[in-house]
């Protein structure tokens, strides 16, 4: 089952787990910078910033997320065309640990050398690469690019980062024709 969380003003460190729309009215008020993420296990998540939607649309969007049970149903809501940029950060610690944009359209390769010591240190939650898509509803897909350590922490894997970044930037984020294949992995 998918996990849904919401954050105000990008403060994922204080994210609220959402199990029903009825507990989120204050978060859904117009004018607030609210974002929502849906996790499909520990390694894959999709998110959207709801600021561009009015209150009824926000509630409908969150209701739809709560009904999602697997990636294929939500996939088409999240992605369209090449990403606006790729960013590395730590799940639910994007602000406190810091994040780094490592690729923009026109770049030949990711700039992993820009990642500082904090992102290269063991973390309590996965280090992730997000492919961000600008627009009326900014949205993103995130994929873990870390491996577990023996003490339950997560350490950035540069080979995995390079692989996932190549997948996100190659135009092969979806199988041919936009359909879903159970063996396709971002």
C-alpha positions as CSV (number, residue, x, y, z in Angstrom):
1,X,0.0,0.0,0.0
2,X,1.2,3.5,-0.8
3,X,2.1,6.0,1.9
4,X,0.9,9.6,1.4
5,X,2.4,12.6,3.3
6,X,2.0,16.4,3.1
7,X,4.3,19.2,4.0
8,X,3.8,22.9,4.4
9,X,6.4,25.4,3.0
10,X,8.7,22.6,1.9
11,X,9.4,21.5,5.5
12,X,9.5,17.7,4.9
13,X,11.2,17.3,8.2
14,X,7.7,18.1,9.7
15,X,5.6,16.1,7.1
16,X,2.2,14.8,8.2
17,X,1.2,11.3,7.3
18,X,-2.2,11.5,5.5
19,X,-4.7,8.7,5.9
20,X,-7.9,10.6,5.1
21,X,-8.7,14.0,3.5
22,X,-10.9,14.8,6.6
23,X,-7.8,15.6,8.7
24,X,-6.2,17.9,6.2
25,X,-8.6,20.8,5.8
26,X,-6.2,23.4,7.2
27,X,-3.4,22.2,4.9
28,X,-5.7,22.5,1.9
29,X,-6.6,26.1,2.4
30,X,-5.8,28.3,-0.7
31,X,-2.7,30.5,-0.5
32,X,-0.7,28.0,1.5
33,X,2.5,26.4,0.0
34,X,1.4,22.7,0.4
35,X,3.0,19.7,-1.2
36,X,2.1,16.1,-1.2
37,X,4.2,13.0,-1.7
38,X,3.2,9.3,-2.3
39,X,5.7,6.6,-1.5
40,X,5.7,3.2,-3.3
41,X,8.0,1.4,-0.9
42,X,11.2,2.8,0.4
43,X,12.8,3.5,-3.0
44,X,10.3,5.3,-5.2
45,X,8.1,8.3,-4.6
46,X,6.1,10.9,-6.5
47,X,5.2,14.4,-5.4
48,X,3.4,17.6,-6.4
49,X,3.1,21.1,-5.0
50,X,-0.6,22.0,-4.7
51,X,-0.2,25.8,-4.4
52,X,-1.6,26.2,-8.0
53,X,-4.9,24.5,-7.2
54,X,-8.0,25.8,-5.4
55,X,-9.3,24.1,-2.3
56,X,-11.7,21.7,-3.9
57,X,-9.1,20.6,-6.5
58,X,-6.5,20.1,-3.7
59,X,-9.0,17.9,-1.8
60,X,-9.8,15.9,-4.9
61,X,-6.1,15.4,-5.7
62,X,-5.3,14.2,-2.2
63,X,-8.4,11.9,-2.3
64,X,-7.0,10.4,-5.6
65,X,-3.6,9.8,-4.0
66,X,-5.2,8.1,-1.0
67,X,-6.8,5.6,-3.4
68,X,-3.6,4.8,-5.3
69,X,-2.3,1.3,-4.6
70,X,0.5,1.1,-7.2
71,X,2.7,3.2,-9.5
72,X,0.9,2.6,-12.8
73,X,-2.3,4.3,-11.8
74,X,-0.5,7.5,-10.6
75,X,2.3,7.5,-13.2
76,X,0.6,9.6,-15.9
77,X,-0.3,12.3,-13.3
78,X,3.3,13.0,-12.5
79,X,5.4,13.0,-15.6
80,X,5.3,14.7,-19.0
81,X,8.4,15.4,-21.1
82,X,12.0,15.9,-20.0
83,X,12.6,17.0,-16.4
84,X,13.3,20.6,-15.6
85,X,16.2,19.6,-13.4
86,X,17.6,16.7,-11.3
87,X,18.2,17.3,-7.6
88,X,19.8,15.1,-4.9
89,X,18.7,15.3,-1.3
90,X,17.7,13.2,1.7
91,X,14.1,12.0,2.1
92,X,12.3,14.1,4.7
93,X,15.4,16.1,5.3
94,X,15.6,18.2,2.1
95,X,16.1,21.5,3.9
96,X,18.0,20.4,7.0
97,X,20.7,18.3,5.2
98,X,20.5,20.4,2.0
99,X,20.0,19.5,-1.6
100,X,21.9,20.0,-4.8
101,X,20.8,20.4,-8.4
102,X,23.1,18.1,-10.3
103,X,21.6,18.4,-13.8
104,X,19.6,20.8,-16.1
105,X,18.6,20.4,-19.7
106,X,21.6,20.9,-21.9
107,X,24.1,19.4,-19.4
108,X,26.1,16.5,-20.8
109,X,26.4,14.8,-17.5
110,X,25.4,15.0,-13.8
111,X,27.6,17.2,-11.6
112,X,28.1,14.7,-8.7
113,X,31.3,16.6,-7.7
114,X,28.9,19.4,-6.5
115,X,27.6,17.1,-3.7
116,X,28.9,18.1,-0.4
117,X,30.0,16.1,2.7
118,X,26.5,16.0,4.2
119,X,25.0,14.2,1.2
120,X,28.0,11.8,1.1
121,X,27.6,11.0,4.8
122,X,25.4,8.2,6.2
123,X,21.8,9.4,6.7
124,X,18.9,8.1,8.7
125,X,16.6,8.1,5.6
126,X,17.5,7.4,1.9
127,X,19.4,9.8,-0.2
128,X,17.3,10.3,-3.3
129,X,17.5,11.8,-6.8
130,X,14.4,13.8,-7.8
131,X,13.5,14.5,-11.4
132,X,11.6,17.8,-11.1
133,X,9.0,19.0,-13.6
134,X,8.0,22.7,-13.5
135,X,4.5,23.9,-14.5
136,X,1.2,24.9,-13.0
137,X,1.5,22.0,-10.7
138,X,5.2,21.4,-10.0
139,X,5.8,17.7,-9.6
140,X,8.6,15.3,-9.1
141,X,9.6,11.6,-9.1
142,X,12.2,10.5,-6.6
143,X,14.3,7.4,-6.5
144,X,16.6,6.2,-3.8
145,X,20.2,6.4,-4.9
146,X,21.6,5.1,-1.6
147,X,22.4,1.7,-0.1
148,X,21.7,0.6,3.4
149,X,24.6,0.5,5.9
150,X,25.0,-2.1,8.6
151,X,23.6,0.3,11.2
152,X,20.4,1.0,9.4
153,X,21.5,4.2,7.8
154,X,21.7,5.1,4.1
155,X,24.8,6.0,2.1
156,X,24.9,7.6,-1.3
157,X,25.9,5.2,-4.1
158,X,27.5,7.2,-7.0
159,X,27.1,4.3,-9.4
160,X,23.4,4.1,-8.6
161,X,23.1,7.9,-8.8
162,X,24.7,7.8,-12.3
163,X,22.4,5.0,-13.4
164,X,19.1,6.6,-12.2
165,X,20.2,10.0,-13.5
166,X,20.9,8.5,-17.0
167,X,17.4,6.8,-16.8
168,X,15.7,10.1,-15.9
169,X,17.5,12.1,-18.6
170,X,17.5,9.5,-21.4
171,X,13.9,9.9,-22.4
172,X,13.2,6.3,-21.2
173,X,11.4,7.2,-18.1
174,X,8.4,5.4,-19.5
175,X,8.2,2.4,-21.7
176,X,7.5,3.0,-25.4
177,X,4.0,4.3,-26.0
178,X,3.7,5.6,-22.5
179,X,2.3,2.3,-21.1
180,X,3.5,0.5,-18.0
181,X,5.7,-2.6,-17.9
182,X,6.0,-4.5,-14.6
183,X,9.7,-5.1,-15.2
184,X,10.6,-1.4,-16.0
185,X,12.4,0.3,-13.2
186,X,13.4,4.0,-13.0
